[in-house]
Amino acid sequence: MIEIIRVDEPALAHLILGFLETHGIPGEVVGDQAFWSDGSMVPRDMRPTVRVADEYAEDARRLLQEFEDRRTSEESWFCPKCGDVVPPAFAECPVCRVVRPPRKAG
């Protein structure tokens, strides 16, 4: 397994792993208990990491770059079925699996 990304929050690591898995890339999150008992964060090198098998690393990095590009260039969208606010990089709702509706012109 190879580290693809290290993040500050466990929820973000799991969100990223879910995104990769929807694209057929299996992986794991390690270090998602990265907080001291008083709630403070542990040092950066102990924070949550998303890892994938070596053979998926290149595809995973490409997808994460696309994810980041979309995240910073688009707005979140509301799922028409469950009302969840969905990050712009997702093509379907992670809660109910409804596909993102087409954007309205204009």
ZIZIZI-V436044 format. One record per pair of residues at least 24 apart in sequence whose C-alpha atoms are under 7 Angstrom apart, sorted by sequence separation. I is the first residue (numbers start at 1). J is the second residue. D is the distance in whole Angstrom. If there is no record, write none. Layout:
i=I j=J d=D
i=I j=J d=D
This chain:
i=27 j=51 d=6
i=28 j=52 d=7
i=27 j=52 d=4
i=26 j=52 d=6
i=27 j=53 d=7
i=25 j=56 d=6
i=17 j=50 d=7
i=13 j=48 d=6
i=13 j=49 d=7
i=13 j=50 d=6
i=10 j=48 d=6
i=8 j=47 d=6
i=9 j=48 d=7
i=7 j=47 d=6
i=8 j=48 d=7
i=20 j=60 d=7
i=6 j=47 d=7
i=7 j=48 d=6
i=6 j=48 d=6
i=7 j=49 d=6
i=6 j=49 d=4
i=5 j=49 d=6
i=6 j=50 d=6
i=5 j=50 d=5
i=3 j=49 d=7
i=4 j=50 d=6
i=3 j=50 d=6
i=4 j=51 d=5
i=3 j=51 d=4
i=4 j=52 d=7
i=2 j=51 d=5
i=3 j=52 d=7
i=1 j=51 d=6
i=2 j=52 d=6
i=1 j=52 d=5
i=2 j=53 d=6
i=1 j=53 d=4
i=2 j=54 d=6
i=1 j=54 d=6
i=4 j=57 d=7
i=4 j=61 d=7
